[in-house]
């Protein structure tokens, strides 16, 4: 597999500059970086990300507006993908590694994937000419995520005039290049089991919850059990401190029951889970009002999501097929012994997320073969970011990468 010459760091006016694509994938924004251009050392790689996104180099900085970087405040706009190509049995495949940052501190979470930003990867690869354009029709790209091990197929369609087919999705103005993402064998992506606790329902702090791992581990709670409807505004939920405190106690205990692990494989502590920006995801669900199967308010987990992350949407959709789960009780779906598609529409603050779960039953066991969703993607800007305050060690590492 011959790779085109990709841009590396460059030195201009005594300042090292680093090449990035600033992109939107679904309802998330962030950067996509050609991984071979970045330092190999983990600490220097994290320093690079802090400079690029404008988060504290160390310690806490409450209220940080990220005016020195490309991050935009919420978790949904503080994502960076490192990407490279590899040769697999079926041909060239993109390898992605997600770094999740937060505005007010310098800790970086490497534990999960992002379904929304993943929809930007094929467009990035095509724009960077890492994969060949086809004249017309469907173009597919296999993606392997290193954070979770999940395998995805991204599909975009080129029309006769050479332009991408477009889509309009909830939470995004206008029509943009459409991307269909198929998550393959997504069950147990992080924990190794569809039901990490072994049960479709657990009782935590007196509340019935379902802990499900499809693409991402998630804690699902009936909104009514917490005095909610699942139709509250984001602002209303964010302002309810008592509710958030109660929900946090539930997700921390659920995370311990799911035996969530750090990047190095060791078990996360209660403190780890309480501080995590990514694990576990949490949602409260209620009856639908606009013709969908159910309504959701989603947490990432520290903040209320303005819509619904697609990985979380796929997990919730799959949970409706799990007999006995709180999602199944509210929106009962079922699979048969023959592998087939099950459609699940989920109301969220931005609209309706349509998902497809490809599943079958084998005896009493549920098999999730894949889950799919449609997003759109954009290249917002591409170019070089000057690193005015880079450390001497980072400057030296960038000099090596400049070749």
C-alpha positions as CSV (number, residue, x, y, z in Angstrom):
1,X,0.0,0.0,0.0
2,X,1.6,3.2,-1.2
3,X,0.7,6.3,0.8
4,X,0.8,9.8,-0.6
5,X,3.1,12.3,0.9
6,X,1.2,13.8,3.9
7,X,2.2,17.2,5.4
8,X,4.2,17.2,8.6
9,X,5.1,19.8,11.1
10,X,6.9,22.9,9.7
11,X,9.0,25.6,11.2
12,X,8.0,29.2,10.2
13,X,9.2,32.5,11.8
14,X,10.8,30.4,14.6
15,X,7.5,28.8,15.5
16,X,6.6,25.1,15.0
17,X,3.2,24.7,13.1
18,X,1.2,21.5,13.1
19,X,-1.1,20.3,10.2
20,X,-4.8,19.7,11.1
21,X,-8.2,19.3,9.6
22,X,-10.9,21.0,11.7
23,X,-14.0,19.0,11.0
24,X,-17.6,18.4,11.8
25,X,-18.9,14.9,12.1
26,X,-22.6,14.6,12.9
27,X,-23.3,17.0,15.8
28,X,-19.7,17.0,17.0
29,X,-16.7,19.1,16.0
30,X,-13.0,18.6,16.5
31,X,-9.7,17.8,14.7
32,X,-8.5,14.9,12.6
33,X,-4.7,14.5,12.6
34,X,-2.5,12.4,10.5
35,X,-1.0,10.2,13.3
36,X,2.5,9.8,11.8
37,X,3.0,13.6,12.0
38,X,2.4,13.6,15.8
39,X,5.0,12.8,18.5
40,X,5.2,9.1,19.4
41,X,5.7,9.9,23.1
42,X,2.3,9.9,25.0
43,X,3.1,12.9,27.2
44,X,4.3,15.0,24.3
45,X,1.3,13.9,22.2
46,X,-1.0,15.0,25.0
47,X,0.8,18.4,25.3
48,X,0.3,18.9,21.6
49,X,-3.5,18.3,22.0
50,X,-3.7,20.8,24.8
51,X,-2.1,23.5,22.7
52,X,-4.3,22.7,19.7
53,X,-7.5,22.7,21.6
54,X,-6.8,25.5,24.1
55,X,-7.2,23.6,27.4
56,X,-5.0,23.9,30.5
57,X,-1.5,22.4,30.2
58,X,-1.9,21.4,33.8
59,X,-4.3,21.7,36.7
60,X,-7.8,23.1,36.6
61,X,-9.2,26.3,35.0
62,X,-12.9,26.6,35.6
63,X,-14.7,28.7,33.0
64,X,-12.0,28.4,30.4
65,X,-13.3,29.6,27.1
66,X,-10.6,27.9,25.0
67,X,-9.8,31.2,23.3
68,X,-6.2,30.0,22.6
69,X,-7.3,26.9,20.7
70,X,-9.8,25.2,18.4
71,X,-12.0,23.6,21.1
72,X,-15.4,25.1,21.7
73,X,-16.4,24.3,25.3
74,X,-18.7,21.3,25.5
75,X,-17.5,17.7,25.2
76,X,-19.1,17.4,21.8
77,X,-16.6,20.0,20.4
78,X,-13.5,18.8,22.2
79,X,-12.6,15.7,20.2
80,X,-9.4,14.9,18.3
81,X,-9.0,11.8,16.1
82,X,-5.5,10.5,15.2
83,X,-5.8,8.6,12.0
84,X,-3.6,6.4,9.8
85,X,-3.9,3.7,7.2
86,X,-3.1,0.0,7.5
87,X,-3.4,-3.0,5.2
88,X,-6.0,-5.6,6.3
89,X,-7.1,-8.8,4.7
90,X,-9.9,-7.1,2.8
91,X,-7.6,-4.2,1.7
92,X,-6.7,-0.7,3.0
93,X,-8.3,0.2,6.3
94,X,-8.3,3.4,8.3
95,X,-7.2,3.2,12.0
96,X,-8.6,5.8,14.3
97,X,-7.8,6.7,17.9
98,X,-9.9,9.3,19.8
99,X,-8.8,11.7,22.4
100,X,-11.5,13.4,24.4
101,X,-10.7,16.7,26.0
102,X,-12.5,19.1,28.3
103,X,-12.4,22.8,28.5
104,X,-11.6,23.3,32.2
105,X,-8.8,20.8,32.8
106,X,-5.9,19.1,31.0
107,X,-6.9,15.5,31.5
108,X,-7.4,13.5,28.3
109,X,-9.7,10.5,28.1
110,X,-8.6,7.8,25.7
111,X,-11.2,5.2,26.7
112,X,-14.0,5.5,24.1
113,X,-14.8,6.1,20.5
114,X,-17.2,8.8,19.1
115,X,-19.8,7.8,16.6
116,X,-20.5,11.4,15.5
117,X,-16.9,12.4,14.8
118,X,-16.3,9.0,13.2
119,X,-18.5,10.1,10.4
120,X,-15.9,12.7,9.5
121,X,-13.1,10.2,8.9
122,X,-14.0,9.0,5.4
123,X,-14.4,12.6,4.2
124,X,-11.0,13.4,5.7
125,X,-9.4,10.4,4.0
126,X,-10.9,11.4,0.7
127,X,-9.9,15.0,1.1
128,X,-6.4,14.0,2.1
129,X,-6.2,11.7,-0.9
130,X,-5.3,8.7,1.3
131,X,-8.0,6.7,-0.5
132,X,-9.0,6.8,-4.1
133,X,-12.1,8.6,-5.3
134,X,-14.4,6.6,-7.6
135,X,-16.2,8.1,-10.5
136,X,-19.8,7.5,-9.2
137,X,-21.7,5.4,-6.8
138,X,-21.0,4.1,-3.3
139,X,-17.5,4.4,-1.8
140,X,-16.9,2.4,1.4
141,X,-14.0,2.6,3.8
142,X,-13.3,0.2,6.7
143,X,-12.4,1.8,10.0
144,X,-10.8,0.1,13.0
145,X,-11.0,2.1,16.3
146,X,-8.2,1.4,18.7
147,X,-10.0,2.8,21.8
148,X,-12.7,0.2,21.7
149,X,-11.7,-2.3,19.0
150,X,-15.0,-1.6,17.1
151,X,-14.9,-2.1,13.4
152,X,-17.0,0.2,11.3
153,X,-17.8,0.6,7.6
154,X,-18.3,4.2,6.4
155,X,-20.1,4.7,3.2
156,X,-20.5,7.8,1.1
157,X,-22.1,8.2,-2.4
158,X,-20.6,10.1,-5.3
159,X,-23.2,11.4,-7.7
160,X,-22.9,11.6,-11.5
161,X,-21.7,15.3,-11.2
162,X,-18.9,14.3,-8.9
163,X,-20.5,15.8,-5.8
164,X,-21.3,13.8,-2.7
165,X,-24.9,12.8,-2.0
166,X,-26.1,14.9,0.9
167,X,-28.3,14.6,4.0
168,X,-30.0,16.8,6.5
169,X,-29.8,15.5,10.1
170,X,-31.2,16.7,13.4
171,X,-29.1,19.4,15.1
172,X,-27.3,20.5,12.0
173,X,-28.4,23.3,9.7
174,X,-28.7,22.5,6.0
175,X,-27.6,19.6,3.8
176,X,-24.0,18.3,3.8
177,X,-22.1,15.2,2.6
178,X,-24.0,12.2,3.8
179,X,-22.3,9.3,5.6
180,X,-23.7,5.9,6.5
181,X,-21.9,4.2,9.4
182,X,-22.2,0.5,10.1
183,X,-20.8,-0.7,13.4
184,X,-19.9,-4.3,13.2
185,X,-20.1,-6.7,16.1
186,X,-20.6,-3.8,18.5
187,X,-21.8,-5.7,21.5
188,X,-19.4,-5.7,24.4
189,X,-17.2,-3.1,22.7
190,X,-15.7,-1.9,26.0
191,X,-16.6,-4.5,28.6
192,X,-16.7,-7.7,26.5
193,X,-20.4,-8.3,27.2
194,X,-23.7,-7.1,25.9
195,X,-24.9,-7.0,29.5
196,X,-21.8,-6.1,31.6
197,X,-23.5,-6.8,34.9
198,X,-24.9,-10.1,33.6
199,X,-28.5,-8.8,34.2
200,X,-31.0,-7.0,31.9
201,X,-32.0,-4.9,35.0
202,X,-30.1,-3.9,38.2
203,X,-31.4,-1.9,41.1
204,X,-29.1,0.9,42.1
205,X,-29.9,3.4,44.8
206,X,-33.5,2.1,44.7
207,X,-33.8,2.8,40.9
208,X,-34.1,0.1,38.2
209,X,-31.5,0.6,35.5
210,X,-30.2,-1.4,32.6
211,X,-26.4,-1.5,31.9
212,X,-25.9,-2.3,28.2
213,X,-22.7,-2.2,26.1
214,X,-23.3,-1.8,22.4
215,X,-20.6,0.5,20.8
216,X,-20.3,2.2,24.2
217,X,-21.3,1.1,27.7
218,X,-24.4,3.0,28.8
219,X,-26.7,3.2,31.9
220,X,-30.4,3.4,30.9
221,X,-32.9,4.8,33.4
222,X,-36.6,5.4,33.0
223,X,-37.1,9.1,33.4
224,X,-40.2,8.7,35.5
225,X,-38.2,6.8,38.1
226,X,-36.2,10.0,38.6
227,X,-39.3,12.3,38.5
228,X,-38.7,13.3,34.9
229,X,-40.5,12.8,31.6
230,X,-37.6,12.5,29.1
231,X,-38.9,15.6,27.3
232,X,-37.2,18.3,29.5
233,X,-35.0,20.9,27.9
234,X,-31.3,20.6,28.1
235,X,-31.2,23.8,30.2
236,X,-33.9,22.5,32.6
237,X,-32.0,19.3,33.3
238,X,-28.6,21.1,33.6
239,X,-30.1,23.4,36.2
240,X,-31.5,20.7,38.4
241,X,-28.6,20.1,40.8
242,X,-30.5,17.5,43.0
243,X,-31.4,15.5,39.9
244,X,-27.8,15.6,38.6
245,X,-26.4,14.6,41.9
246,X,-28.8,11.6,42.1
247,X,-28.0,10.6,38.5
248,X,-24.3,10.8,39.1
249,X,-24.5,8.5,42.2
250,X,-26.3,6.0,40.0
251,X,-23.8,6.1,37.1
252,X,-20.8,5.8,39.4
253,X,-22.3,2.7,41.1
254,X,-23.3,1.3,37.7
255,X,-19.8,1.8,36.3
256,X,-18.4,-0.1,39.2
257,X,-20.8,-3.0,38.6
258,X,-19.9,-3.0,34.9
259,X,-16.2,-3.2,35.9
260,X,-15.2,-0.4,33.6
261,X,-11.4,-0.2,33.0
262,X,-8.8,2.4,32.4
263,X,-6.7,2.4,29.2
264,X,-4.1,0.3,30.8
265,X,-6.6,-2.4,31.7
266,X,-6.9,-1.8,35.4
267,X,-10.3,-1.3,37.0
268,X,-11.6,2.2,37.2
269,X,-12.3,3.4,40.8
270,X,-15.3,5.3,41.9
271,X,-13.3,8.5,41.7
272,X,-12.2,7.7,38.1
273,X,-15.8,7.1,37.1
274,X,-17.0,10.2,38.9
275,X,-14.5,12.4,37.0
276,X,-14.7,10.6,33.6
277,X,-15.9,12.7,30.6
278,X,-16.8,9.6,28.6
279,X,-17.6,6.5,30.7
280,X,-20.3,5.3,31.2
281,X,-22.8,7.1,29.0
282,X,-26.1,7.8,30.7
283,X,-29.6,8.4,29.5
284,X,-33.1,8.8,30.8
285,X,-35.9,7.6,28.6
286,X,-39.6,8.2,28.3
287,X,-42.6,7.7,26.0
288,X,-42.3,9.2,22.6
289,X,-44.5,12.1,21.5
290,X,-43.6,12.7,17.9
291,X,-44.2,9.2,16.4
292,X,-40.8,7.7,17.3
293,X,-40.3,4.6,19.5
294,X,-39.1,6.4,22.6
295,X,-37.7,9.7,23.8
296,X,-34.3,10.2,25.4
297,X,-32.2,12.8,27.2
298,X,-28.5,11.8,27.0
299,X,-25.5,12.6,29.2
300,X,-21.9,12.3,28.2
301,X,-21.9,11.8,31.3
302,X,-20.8,15.1,32.9
303,X,-23.0,17.2,30.7
304,X,-26.4,17.0,29.1
305,X,-26.1,16.3,25.4
306,X,-27.8,18.8,23.1
307,X,-29.0,15.9,20.9
308,X,-28.0,12.2,21.0
309,X,-24.6,10.7,20.2
310,X,-24.9,8.1,17.6
311,X,-23.0,5.5,19.5
312,X,-25.3,6.0,22.4
313,X,-28.3,5.9,20.0
314,X,-27.2,2.6,18.7
315,X,-26.8,1.2,22.2
316,X,-30.2,2.4,23.3
317,X,-31.7,1.0,20.1
318,X,-30.1,-2.4,20.7
319,X,-31.4,-2.3,24.3
320,X,-35.0,-2.3,23.1
321,X,-34.3,-5.8,21.9
322,X,-33.0,-7.0,25.3
323,X,-36.0,-8.7,27.0
324,X,-36.5,-7.4,30.5
325,X,-34.5,-4.2,30.1
326,X,-36.0,-0.9,30.9
327,X,-35.7,0.1,27.2
328,X,-37.6,-3.0,26.1
329,X,-40.3,-2.4,28.7
330,X,-40.9,1.1,27.2
331,X,-40.3,0.2,23.5
332,X,-40.5,-3.6,23.0
333,X,-38.6,-4.8,19.9
334,X,-37.6,-8.3,19.0
335,X,-35.3,-10.3,16.8
336,X,-35.9,-13.6,15.2
337,X,-33.7,-16.6,14.5
338,X,-33.1,-15.2,11.0
339,X,-30.7,-12.3,10.9
340,X,-32.7,-9.2,10.1
341,X,-33.0,-5.5,10.4
342,X,-34.9,-3.8,13.3
343,X,-35.7,-0.1,12.9
344,X,-35.7,2.1,16.0
345,X,-36.5,5.8,16.0
346,X,-35.4,7.9,19.0
347,X,-36.7,11.3,19.8
348,X,-34.1,13.7,21.3
349,X,-33.7,17.5,21.7
350,X,-32.5,18.0,18.2
351,X,-35.1,15.7,16.4
352,X,-35.3,12.0,15.6
353,X,-32.3,9.8,15.2
354,X,-33.1,6.8,13.0
355,X,-31.2,3.7,13.7
356,X,-31.1,0.1,12.3
357,X,-30.1,-2.9,14.4
358,X,-29.1,-6.0,12.6
359,X,-29.8,-8.9,15.0
360,X,-30.9,-12.4,15.5
361,X,-31.6,-14.8,18.4
362,X,-29.7,-18.0,19.1
363,X,-31.7,-19.9,21.6
364,X,-32.1,-17.5,24.5
365,X,-29.1,-15.3,23.4
366,X,-29.4,-12.1,21.4
367,X,-26.8,-11.6,18.7
368,X,-26.1,-8.0,17.5
369,X,-24.4,-8.3,14.2
370,X,-24.3,-4.6,13.4
371,X,-25.9,-1.3,14.0
372,X,-26.2,1.6,11.5
373,X,-27.0,5.3,11.5
374,X,-26.8,8.2,9.1
375,X,-24.8,11.3,9.7
376,X,-23.3,14.2,7.6
377,X,-19.8,15.6,7.7
378,X,-17.9,18.7,6.8
379,X,-14.4,20.0,6.4
380,X,-14.6,23.2,8.4
381,X,-11.0,24.3,7.8
382,X,-7.7,22.7,7.1
383,X,-4.2,24.1,7.5
384,X,-1.5,24.7,10.1
385,X,-1.8,25.7,13.8
386,X,1.2,27.6,15.2
387,X,2.3,26.3,18.6
388,X,3.6,29.4,20.2
389,X,4.1,28.0,23.7
390,X,5.4,24.5,22.9
391,X,7.9,23.1,25.3
392,X,11.5,22.4,24.2
393,X,10.7,18.6,24.3
394,X,7.7,19.1,22.0
395,X,9.7,21.3,19.6
396,X,12.4,18.7,19.4
397,X,9.8,15.9,18.7
398,X,8.2,18.0,16.0
399,X,11.5,18.6,14.4
400,X,12.0,14.8,14.1
401,X,8.6,14.5,12.5
402,X,9.2,17.2,10.0
403,X,11.7,15.0,8.2
